[in-house]
Amino acid sequence: MEQQLVIFELANEFYGINIAVVESIIKMQAITQLPQSPFYVKGVTNLRGSVLPVIDLRSRFALQPKEDTRQTRIIIVTMGSIKVGVTVDGVSEVLRVSDELIEPLPPMVNSVNSVFLKGIVRLENRLIILLELGKVLDLNDQQVLEALVV
């Protein structure tokens, strides 16, 4: 079997998410910051007439902040029961990967804090970290985001 992955870059590392959860990929657009929102919520944006919460994946993963560039993208995904925008440094490709190339995480990386990591894809020239985006936010986080768009 194989999976189709959207590959994106974040802090000079490559990540992959299953294409089935991706609705669209858009260029960076105006984001309205909301007071008293969690540290990882960049704000909300208007996407085709709907208010959409936008998560800063760098903040969520405790990575160094970076200014947005022309390559910055918002990946629109279904996360749990809601639609969310996720900012990434850039999207590089859609890749078909055989399940045989997916390796489990090393035991020392596999912890409660890494529940959203599914595995590692080893290609000839790079490693791709597989994410389970539905688990990047816990149930409480998802409820907070749902409240932002009501």
C-alpha positions in Angstrom: 0.0 0.0 0.0 1.0 3.6 -0.4 0.0 7.0 1.0 -0.2 10.3 -0.7 1.4 13.0 1.4 1.6 16.8 1.2 5.2 17.7 2.1 5.9 21.0 3.7 8.8 22.7 5.4 9.1 24.0 8.9 12.3 25.3 10.4 14.4 23.6 7.7 12.8 20.2 8.3 10.4 18.4 6.0 7.0 17.2 7.3 4.3 15.1 5.7 0.6 15.0 6.2 -2.0 12.7 4.6 -3.5 14.5 1.6 -7.0 13.3 2.7 -7.1 15.9 5.5 -6.0 18.8 3.2 -8.8 20.9 1.8 -6.5 23.4 0.1 -3.3 25.3 0.2 -3.3 29.1 0.0 -0.9 31.9 0.0 -0.5 33.9 3.2 -3.3 36.4 3.7 -4.5 38.9 6.3 -5.0 37.4 9.7 -6.8 39.1 12.5 -5.3 38.6 15.9 -7.7 37.8 18.7 -7.0 38.8 22.3 -6.8 36.1 25.0 -6.3 33.3 22.4 -3.8 30.5 23.0 -0.1 31.2 22.2 -0.2 29.0 19.1 -3.3 30.7 17.5 -2.1 33.3 15.0 -5.7 34.6 14.7 -8.6 34.2 12.3 -8.9 34.8 8.6 -11.7 35.1 6.1 -11.7 32.1 3.7 -14.5 32.3 1.1 -16.9 33.9 3.5 -16.1 31.7 6.5 -14.1 32.7 9.6 -11.2 30.2 9.9 -8.9 29.9 12.9 -5.2 29.9 11.9 -2.6 28.0 13.9 1.1 28.9 13.9 2.7 25.5 13.7 6.1 26.9 14.6 4.6 28.1 18.0 2.7 24.9 18.6 6.0 22.9 18.1 8.0 25.3 20.2 10.2 26.3 17.3 11.9 29.7 16.8 9.5 32.3 15.4 10.2 33.5 11.8 8.8 36.3 9.7 6.4 35.3 6.9 8.0 35.1 3.4 6.6 34.8 -0.1 6.9 31.0 0.4 4.8 31.0 3.6 1.5 29.1 3.1 -1.6 28.3 5.0 -2.7 24.7 4.7 -6.4 24.3 5.2 -7.1 21.0 7.0 -9.8 19.2 8.9 -8.5 18.8 12.5 -10.8 16.8 14.6 -14.2 18.2 14.0 -13.2 21.7 12.7 -11.6 23.3 9.7 -8.3 25.1 10.6 -5.6 26.9 8.7 -2.0 25.9 9.6 0.9 28.2 8.7 4.0 26.6 7.4 7.3 27.9 5.9 6.5 26.5 2.5 4.9 23.6 0.7 7.2 21.6 -1.6 5.3 18.7 -3.2 2.7 16.0 -3.1 4.5 12.7 -2.8 3.4 9.0 -3.0 5.1 7.0 -0.4 5.1 3.2 0.0 4.1 2.1 3.5 7.4 0.1 3.5 9.3 3.4 3.6 7.6 4.5 6.8 9.5 3.7 10.0 8.3 4.0 13.5 9.7 6.7 15.8 12.7 5.8 17.8 11.7 4.9 21.4 13.3 7.9 23.0 11.2 10.3 20.8 8.0 8.4 21.3 6.3 10.2 24.3 3.1 11.8 25.3 4.3 15.1 23.9 4.9 13.5 20.5 1.5 11.8 20.1 1.0 13.7 16.9 4.1 12.2 15.3 3.2 9.1 13.2 6.6 8.0 11.9 9.6 8.9 9.7 9.8 8.4 5.9 13.3 7.7 4.9 14.1 8.7 1.3 17.5 8.6 -0.4 18.4 12.2 0.3 16.1 13.3 3.2 13.9 12.3 6.1 10.3 13.4 6.3 8.5 13.5 9.6 4.9 12.2 9.4 2.3 14.1 11.4 -1.1 13.1 12.6 -2.6 16.7 12.4 -5.8 15.6 14.2 -3.7 15.0 17.3 -1.6 18.2 17.2 -4.4 19.7 19.2 -6.0 17.9 22.1 -9.8 17.9 22.7 -9.6 21.0 24.9 -7.6 22.9 22.2 -10.2 21.9 19.6 -13.0 23.3 21.8 -11.1 26.6 22.2 -10.8 26.9 18.4 -14.4 26.0 17.8 -15.4 28.8 20.2 -13.3 31.3 18.1 -15.4 30.8 15.0 -18.9 30.8 16.5 
